[in-house]
Amino acid sequence: MVEAVYRCAKCGKEFKLDLETVREVRCSYCGSKILYKPRPKVARRVKAI
Ligand SMILES: [Zn+2]
């Protein structure tokens, strides 16, 4: 399972998509196809120093 986090440019919601099974990348809230690029899951949370 390859999850990626997308952020919708229209409504600003963040959501995860499974890149292995998703057929169409679009916002699951408003249906917009304008999304910010996903962050790779390997990117871990940055420490808040
Ligand atoms: Zn949206």
N, CA, C, O and the ligand as a Tripos MOL2 file, in Angstrom:
@<TRIPOS>MOLECULE
protein
  197   195    50     0     0
PROTEIN
NO_CHARGES

@<TRIPOS>ATOM
      1 N           0.8480   -1.1980    0.0000 N.3       1 MET1
      2 CA          0.0000    0.0000    0.0000 C.3       1 MET1
      3 C           0.8800    1.2420    0.0000 C.2       1 MET1
      4 O           1.7070    1.4500    0.8870 O.2       1 MET1
      5 N           0.6740    2.0430   -1.0080 N.am      2 VAL2
      6 CA          1.4680    3.2690   -1.1240 C.3       2 VAL2
      7 C           0.5410    4.4520   -0.9160 C.2       2 VAL2
      8 O          -0.2000    4.8590   -1.8110 O.2       2 VAL2
      9 N           0.6060    4.9830    0.2760 N.am      3 GLU3
     10 CA         -0.2690    6.1050    0.5760 C.3       3 GLU3
     11 C           0.4480    7.4150    0.3120 C.2       3 GLU3
     12 O           1.6440    7.5540    0.5690 O.2       3 GLU3
     13 N          -0.2930    8.3510   -0.1940 N.am      4 ALA4
     14 CA          0.2650    9.6730   -0.3990 C.3       4 ALA4
     15 C          -0.7470   10.6960    0.0930 C.2       4 ALA4
     16 O          -1.9580   10.5240   -0.0450 O.2       4 ALA4
     17 N          -0.2230   11.7400    0.6580 N.am      5 VAL5
     18 CA         -1.0930   12.7940    1.1610 C.3       5 VAL5
     19 C          -1.2150   13.8790    0.1060 C.2       5 VAL5
     20 O          -0.2190   14.4200   -0.3750 O.2       5 VAL5
     21 N          -2.4410   14.1820   -0.2380 N.am      6 TYR6
     22 CA         -2.7040   15.2650   -1.1720 C.3       6 TYR6
     23 C          -3.4090   16.3850   -0.4390 C.2       6 TYR6
     24 O          -4.0710   16.1720    0.5760 O.2       6 TYR6
     25 N          -3.2540   17.5780   -0.9740 N.am      7 ARG7
     26 CA         -3.9960   18.6990   -0.4240 C.3       7 ARG7
     27 C          -4.7380   19.3600   -1.5680 C.2       7 ARG7
     28 O          -4.1670   19.6710   -2.6130 O.2       7 ARG7
     29 N          -5.9940   19.5610   -1.3480 N.am      8 CYS8
     30 CA         -6.8390   20.1290   -2.3870 C.3       8 CYS8
     31 C          -6.5870   21.6240   -2.4990 C.2       8 CYS8
     32 O          -6.5240   22.3410   -1.5000 O.2       8 CYS8
     33 N          -6.4430   22.0820   -3.7530 N.am      9 ALA9
     34 CA         -6.2150   23.4990   -3.9710 C.3       9 ALA9
     35 C          -7.5100   24.2910   -3.8580 C.2       9 ALA9
     36 O          -7.4870   25.5130   -3.7120 O.2       9 ALA9
     37 N          -8.6180   23.6050   -3.9250 N.am     10 LYS10
     38 CA         -9.9020   24.2980   -3.9440 C.3      10 LYS10
     39 C         -10.4680   24.4620   -2.5400 C.2      10 LYS10
     40 O         -10.8180   25.5660   -2.1240 O.2      10 LYS10
     41 N         -10.5540   23.3420   -1.8120 N.am     11 CYS11
     42 CA        -11.1690   23.4260   -0.4880 C.3      11 CYS11
     43 C         -10.1350   23.3420    0.6300 C.2      11 CYS11
     44 O         -10.4540   23.5880    1.7930 O.2      11 CYS11
     45 N          -8.8890   22.9950    0.2790 N.am     12 GLY12
     46 CA         -7.8270   23.0250    1.2650 C.3      12 GLY12
     47 C          -7.7640   21.8040    2.1780 C.2      12 GLY12
     48 O          -6.9460   21.7570    3.0970 O.2      12 GLY12
     49 N          -8.6140   20.8270    1.9300 N.am     13 LYS13
     50 CA         -8.6120   19.6320    2.7740 C.3      13 LYS13
     51 C          -7.4370   18.7380    2.3880 C.2      13 LYS13
     52 O          -6.9980   18.7020    1.2380 O.2      13 LYS13
     53 N          -6.9520   18.0260    3.3880 N.am     14 GLU14
     54 CA         -5.9120   17.0420    3.1320 C.3      14 GLU14
     55 C          -6.5110   15.6580    3.2300 C.2      14 GLU14
     56 O          -7.3720   15.3930    4.0700 O.2      14 GLU14
     57 N          -6.0470   14.7820    2.3650 N.am     15 PHE15
     58 CA         -6.5620   13.4250    2.4070 C.3      15 PHE15
     59 C          -5.5250   12.4890    1.8350 C.2      15 PHE15
     60 O          -4.6280   12.8930    1.0950 O.2      15 PHE15
     61 N          -5.6700   11.2250    2.1970 N.am     16 LYS16
     62 CA         -4.7330   10.2170    1.7220 C.3      16 LYS16
     63 C          -5.3460    9.4430    0.5750 C.2      16 LYS16
     64 O          -6.5460    9.1680    0.5450 O.2      16 LYS16
     65 N          -4.4910    9.1030   -0.3590 N.am     17 LEU17
     66 CA         -4.9130    8.2210   -1.4390 C.3      17 LEU17
     67 C          -3.9240    7.0760   -1.5280 C.2      17 LEU17
     68 O          -2.7230    7.2450   -1.3170 O.2      17 LEU17
     69 N          -4.4560    5.9130   -1.8440 N.am     18 ASP18
     70 CA         -3.5840    4.7700   -2.0640 C.3      18 ASP18
     71 C          -3.2060    4.7460   -3.5420 C.2      18 ASP18
     72 O          -4.0350    4.4630   -4.4060 O.2      18 ASP18
     73 N          -1.9720    5.0420   -3.8060 N.am     19 LEU19
     74 CA         -1.5350    5.2020   -5.1900 C.3      19 LEU19
     75 C          -1.5810    3.8950   -5.9790 C.2      19 LEU19
     76 O          -1.5400    3.9080   -7.2090 O.2      19 LEU19
     77 N          -1.6630    2.7880   -5.2840 N.am     20 GLU20
     78 CA         -1.6890    1.5070   -5.9950 C.3      20 GLU20
     79 C          -3.0790    1.1660   -6.4960 C.2      20 GLU20
     80 O          -3.2290    0.4180   -7.4620 O.2      20 GLU20
     81 N          -4.0790    1.7020   -5.8560 N.am     21 THR21
     82 CA         -5.4360    1.3170   -6.2310 C.3      21 THR21
     83 C          -6.2530    2.4750   -6.7880 C.2      21 THR21
     84 O          -7.2660    2.2530   -7.4500 O.2      21 THR21
     85 N          -5.8340    3.6840   -6.5330 N.am     22 VAL22
     86 CA         -6.6380    4.8160   -6.9790 C.3      22 VAL22
     87 C          -6.5720    4.9390   -8.5020 C.2      22 VAL22
     88 O          -5.5010    4.8210   -9.0970 O.2      22 VAL22
     89 N          -7.6960    5.1690   -9.1050 N.am     23 ARG23
     90 CA         -7.7290    5.2870  -10.5610 C.3      23 ARG23
     91 C          -7.6850    6.7430  -10.9870 C.2      23 ARG23
     92 O          -7.1530    7.0880  -12.0430 O.2      23 ARG23
     93 N          -8.2440    7.5670  -10.1600 N.am     24 GLU24
     94 CA         -8.3050    8.9720  -10.5270 C.3      24 GLU24
     95 C          -7.9860    9.7950   -9.2950 C.2      24 GLU24
     96 O          -8.6010    9.6390   -8.2400 O.2      24 GLU24
     97 N          -7.0210   10.6630   -9.4540 N.am     25 VAL25
     98 CA         -6.6130   11.4800   -8.3160 C.3      25 VAL25
     99 C          -7.4790   12.7260   -8.2760 C.2      25 VAL25
    100 O          -7.3510   13.6230   -9.1090 O.2      25 VAL25
    101 N          -8.3460   12.7590   -7.3100 N.am     26 ARG26
    102 CA         -9.1830   13.9400   -7.1420 C.3      26 ARG26
    103 C          -9.5800   14.0730   -5.6840 C.2      26 ARG26
    104 O          -9.5110   13.1210   -4.9070 O.2      26 ARG26
    105 N          -9.9920   15.2620   -5.3390 N.am     27 CYS27
    106 CA        -10.3670   15.5270   -3.9670 C.3      27 CYS27
    107 C         -11.5790   14.6910   -3.5810 C.2      27 CYS27
    108 O         -12.5780   14.6460   -4.2990 O.2      27 CYS27
    109 N         -11.4700   14.0300   -2.4310 N.am     28 SER28
    110 CA        -12.5780   13.1990   -1.9960 C.3      28 SER28
    111 C         -13.6640   14.0180   -1.3090 C.2      28 SER28
    112 O         -14.6960   13.4740   -0.9150 O.2      28 SER28
    113 N         -13.4430   15.3010   -1.1670 N.am     29 TYR29
    114 CA        -14.4420   16.1680   -0.5320 C.3      29 TYR29
    115 C         -15.2410   16.9500   -1.5610 C.2      29 TYR29
    116 O         -16.4710   16.9530   -1.5280 O.2      29 TYR29
    117 N         -14.5430   17.6140   -2.4750 N.am     30 CYS30
    118 CA        -15.2400   18.4790   -3.4220 C.3      30 CYS30
    119 C         -15.0840   18.0050   -4.8570 C.2      30 CYS30
    120 O         -15.7220   18.5500   -5.7580 O.2      30 CYS30
    121 N         -14.2480   16.9990   -5.0850 N.am     31 GLY31
    122 CA        -14.1190   16.4500   -6.4300 C.3      31 GLY31
    123 C         -13.1510   17.1990   -7.3220 C.2      31 GLY31
    124 O         -13.0100   16.8650   -8.4980 O.2      31 GLY31
    125 N         -12.4880   18.1970   -6.7880 N.am     32 SER32
    126 CA        -11.5500   18.9680   -7.5850 C.3      32 SER32
    127 C         -10.3530   18.1190   -7.9760 C.2      32 SER32
    128 O          -9.8920   17.2780   -7.2050 O.2      32 SER32
    129 N          -9.8620   18.3490   -9.1760 N.am     33 LYS33
    130 CA         -8.6710   17.6230   -9.6190 C.3      33 LYS33
    131 C          -7.4130   18.4550   -9.4400 C.2      33 LYS33
    132 O          -6.3150   18.0120   -9.7770 O.2      33 LYS33
    133 N          -7.5710   19.6370   -8.9190 N.am     34 ILE34
    134 CA         -6.4110   20.4920   -8.6990 C.3      34 ILE34
    135 C          -5.8810   20.2280   -7.3020 C.2      34 ILE34
    136 O          -6.4340   20.6910   -6.3040 O.2      34 ILE34
    137 N          -4.7930   19.4720   -7.2610 N.am     35 LEU35
    138 CA         -4.2620   19.0510   -5.9690 C.3      35 LEU35
    139 C          -2.7910   19.3980   -5.8950 C.2      35 LEU35
    140 O          -2.0810   19.4020   -6.9000 O.2      35 LEU35
    141 N          -2.3550   19.6830   -4.7000 N.am     36 TYR36
    142 CA         -0.9280   19.8450   -4.5070 C.3      36 TYR36
    143 C          -0.2550   18.4800   -4.5630 C.2      36 TYR36
    144 O          -0.8710   17.4530   -4.2810 O.2      36 TYR36
    145 N           0.9850   18.4930   -4.9240 N.am     37 LYS37
    146 CA          1.7030   17.2380   -5.1090 C.3      37 LYS37
    147 C           1.8360   16.4860   -3.7930 C.2      37 LYS37
    148 O           1.9880   17.0790   -2.7250 O.2      37 LYS37
    149 N           1.7760   15.1930   -3.8990 N.am     38 PRO38
    150 CA          1.8430   14.3840   -2.6770 C.3      38 PRO38
    151 C           3.2230   14.3750   -2.0710 C.2      38 PRO38
    152 O           4.2420   14.4900   -2.7510 O.2      38 PRO38
    153 N           3.2100   14.2330   -0.7630 N.am     39 ARG39
    154 CA          4.4680   14.0120   -0.0580 C.3      39 ARG39
    155 C           4.7230   12.5140   -0.0030 C.2      39 ARG39
    156 O           3.8090   11.7400    0.2810 O.2      39 ARG39
    157 N           5.9200   12.1100   -0.2640 N.am     40 PRO40
    158 CA          6.2350   10.6930   -0.1190 C.3      40 PRO40
    159 C           6.1160   10.2600    1.3320 C.2      40 PRO40
    160 O           6.4120   11.0180    2.2560 O.2      40 PRO40
    161 N           5.6770    9.0220    1.5060 N.am     41 LYS41
    162 CA          5.4240    8.5780    2.8750 C.3      41 LYS41
    163 C           6.7090    8.4440    3.6700 C.2      41 LYS41
    164 O           6.6780    8.4510    4.9010 O.2      41 LYS41
    165 N           7.8310    8.3210    2.9890 N.am     42 VAL42
    166 CA          9.0960    8.1960    3.7040 C.3      42 VAL42
    167 C           9.4410    9.4730    4.4520 C.2      42 VAL42
    168 O          10.2250    9.4590    5.4010 O.2      42 VAL42
    169 N           8.8530   10.5660    4.0180 N.am     43 ALA43
    170 CA          9.1190   11.8170    4.7080 C.3      43 ALA43
    171 C           8.4750   11.7660    6.0900 C.2      43 ALA43
    172 O           7.2510   11.7350    6.2200 O.2      43 ALA43
    173 N           9.2960   11.7570    7.0890 N.am     44 ARG44
    174 CA          8.7750   11.6690    8.4420 C.3      44 ARG44
    175 C           8.5340   13.0650    8.9910 C.2      44 ARG44
    176 O           8.9810   14.0760    8.4490 O.2      44 ARG44
    177 N           7.8230   13.0620   10.0650 N.am     45 ARG45
    178 CA          7.5310   14.3560   10.6830 C.3      45 ARG45
    179 C           8.8120   15.0450   11.1250 C.2      45 ARG45
    180 O           9.7080   14.4250   11.6980 O.2      45 ARG45
    181 N           8.8760   16.2960   10.8560 N.am     46 VAL46
    182 CA         10.0370   17.0730   11.2760 C.3      46 VAL46
    183 C           9.8840   17.4080   12.7510 C.2      46 VAL46
    184 O           8.8160   17.8040   13.2180 O.2      46 VAL46
    185 N          10.9550   17.2410   13.4430 N.am     47 LYS47
    186 CA         10.9240   17.5610   14.8700 C.3      47 LYS47
    187 C          10.6720   19.0430   15.0840 C.2      47 LYS47
    188 O          11.3030   19.8930   14.4550 O.2      47 LYS47
    189 N           9.7750   19.3270   15.9460 N.am     48 ALA48
    190 CA          9.5200   20.7160   16.2980 C.3      48 ALA48
    191 C          10.4930   21.1320   17.3830 C.2      48 ALA48
    192 O          10.3020   20.8510   18.5660 O.2      48 ALA48
    193 N          11.5030   21.7860   16.9590 N.am     49 ILE49
    194 CA         12.5410   22.1760   17.9250 C.3      49 ILE49
    195 C          12.2610   23.5980   18.4280 C.2      49 ILE49
    196 O          13.0130   24.1220   19.2500 O.2      49 ILE49
    197 ZN        -11.4320   19.7290   -2.3600 Zn       50 ZN50
@<TRIPOS>BOND
     1     1     2 1
     2     2     3 1
     3     3     4 2
     4     3     5 am
     5     5     6 1
     6     6     7 1
     7     7     8 2
     8     7     9 am
     9     9    10 1
    10    10    11 1
    11    11    12 2
    12    11    13 am
    13    13    14 1
    14    14    15 1
    15    15    16 2
    16    15    17 am
    17    17    18 1
    18    18    19 1
    19    19    20 2
    20    19    21 am
    21    21    22 1
    22    22    23 1
    23    23    24 2
    24    23    25 am
    25    25    26 1
    26    26    27 1
    27    27    28 2
    28    27    29 am
    29    29    30 1
    30    30    31 1
    31    31    32 2
    32    31    33 am
    33    33    34 1
    34    34    35 1
    35    35    36 2
    36    35    37 am
    37    37    38 1
    38    38    39 1
    39    39    40 2
    40    39    41 am
    41    41    42 1
    42    42    43 1
    43    43    44 2
    44    43    45 am
    45    45    46 1
    46    46    47 1
    47    47    48 2
    48    47    49 am
    49    49    50 1
    50    50    51 1
    51    51    52 2
    52    51    53 am
    53    53    54 1
    54    54    55 1
    55    55    56 2
    56    55    57 am
    57    57    58 1
    58    58    59 1
    59    59    60 2
    60    59    61 am
    61    61    62 1
    62    62    63 1
    63    63    64 2
    64    63    65 am
    65    65    66 1
    66    66    67 1
    67    67    68 2
    68    67    69 am
    69    69    70 1
    70    70    71 1
    71    71    72 2
    72    71    73 am
    73    73    74 1
    74    74    75 1
    75    75    76 2
    76    75    77 am
    77    77    78 1
    78    78    79 1
    79    79    80 2
    80    79    81 am
    81    81    82 1
    82    82    83 1
    83    83    84 2
    84    83    85 am
    85    85    86 1
    86    86    87 1
    87    87    88 2
    88    87    89 am
    89    89    90 1
    90    90    91 1
    91    91    92 2
    92    91    93 am
    93    93    94 1
    94    94    95 1
    95    95    96 2
    96    95    97 am
    97    97    98 1
    98    98    99 1
    99    99   100 2
   100    99   101 am
   101   101   102 1
   102   102   103 1
   103   103   104 2
   104   103   105 am
   105   105   106 1
   106   106   107 1
   107   107   108 2
   108   107   109 am
   109   109   110 1
   110   110   111 1
   111   111   112 2
   112   111   113 am
   113   113   114 1
   114   114   115 1
   115   115   116 2
   116   115   117 am
   117   117   118 1
   118   118   119 1
   119   119   120 2
   120   119   121 am
   121   121   122 1
   122   122   123 1
   123   123   124 2
   124   123   125 am
   125   125   126 1
   126   126   127 1
   127   127   128 2
   128   127   129 am
   129   129   130 1
   130   130   131 1
   131   131   132 2
   132   131   133 am
   133   133   134 1
   134   134   135 1
   135   135   136 2
   136   135   137 am
   137   137   138 1
   138   138   139 1
   139   139   140 2
   140   139   141 am
   141   141   142 1
   142   142   143 1
   143   143   144 2
   144   143   145 am
   145   145   146 1
   146   146   147 1
   147   147   148 2
   148   147   149 am
   149   149   150 1
   150   150   151 1
   151   151   152 2
   152   151   153 am
   153   153   154 1
   154   154   155 1
   155   155   156 2
   156   155   157 am
   157   157   158 1
   158   158   159 1
   159   159   160 2
   160   159   161 am
   161   161   162 1
   162   162   163 1
   163   163   164 2
   164   163   165 am
   165   165   166 1
   166   166   167 1
   167   167   168 2
   168   167   169 am
   169   169   170 1
   170   170   171 1
   171   171   172 2
   172   171   173 am
   173   173   174 1
   174   174   175 1
   175   175   176 2
   176   175   177 am
   177   177   178 1
   178   178   179 1
   179   179   180 2
   180   179   181 am
   181   181   182 1
   182   182   183 1
   183   183   184 2
   184   183   185 am
   185   185   186 1
   186   186   187 1
   187   187   188 2
   188   187   189 am
   189   189   190 1
   190   190   191 1
   191   191   192 2
   192   191   193 am
   193   193   194 1
   194   194   195 1
   195   195   196 2
@<TRIPOS>SUBSTRUCTURE
     1 MET1         2 RESIDUE 1 A MET
     2 VAL2         6 RESIDUE 1 A VAL
     3 GLU3        10 RESIDUE 1 A GLU
     4 ALA4        14 RESIDUE 1 A ALA
     5 VAL5        18 RESIDUE 1 A VAL
     6 TYR6        22 RESIDUE 1 A TYR
     7 ARG7        26 RESIDUE 1 A ARG
     8 CYS8        30 RESIDUE 1 A CYS
     9 ALA9        34 RESIDUE 1 A ALA
    10 LYS10       38 RESIDUE 1 A LYS
    11 CYS11       42 RESIDUE 1 A CYS
    12 GLY12       46 RESIDUE 1 A GLY
    13 LYS13       50 RESIDUE 1 A LYS
    14 GLU14       54 RESIDUE 1 A GLU
    15 PHE15       58 RESIDUE 1 A PHE
    16 LYS16       62 RESIDUE 1 A LYS
    17 LEU17       66 RESIDUE 1 A LEU
    18 ASP18       70 RESIDUE 1 A ASP
    19 LEU19       74 RESIDUE 1 A LEU
    20 GLU20       78 RESIDUE 1 A GLU
    21 THR21       82 RESIDUE 1 A THR
    22 VAL22       86 RESIDUE 1 A VAL
    23 ARG23       90 RESIDUE 1 A ARG
    24 GLU24       94 RESIDUE 1 A GLU
    25 VAL25       98 RESIDUE 1 A VAL
    26 ARG26      102 RESIDUE 1 A ARG
    27 CYS27      106 RESIDUE 1 A CYS
    28 SER28      110 RESIDUE 1 A SER
    29 TYR29      114 RESIDUE 1 A TYR
    30 CYS30      118 RESIDUE 1 A CYS
    31 GLY31      122 RESIDUE 1 A GLY
    32 SER32      126 RESIDUE 1 A SER
    33 LYS33      130 RESIDUE 1 A LYS
    34 ILE34      134 RESIDUE 1 A ILE
    35 LEU35      138 RESIDUE 1 A LEU
    36 TYR36      142 RESIDUE 1 A TYR
    37 LYS37      146 RESIDUE 1 A LYS
    38 PRO38      150 RESIDUE 1 A PRO
    39 ARG39      154 RESIDUE 1 A ARG
    40 PRO40      158 RESIDUE 1 A PRO
    41 LYS41      162 RESIDUE 1 A LYS
    42 VAL42      166 RESIDUE 1 A VAL
    43 ALA43      170 RESIDUE 1 A ALA
    44 ARG44      174 RESIDUE 1 A ARG
    45 ARG45      178 RESIDUE 1 A ARG
    46 VAL46      182 RESIDUE 1 A VAL
    47 LYS47      186 RESIDUE 1 A LYS
    48 ALA48      190 RESIDUE 1 A ALA
    49 ILE49      194 RESIDUE 1 A ILE
    50 ZN50       197 GROUP 0 **** ****
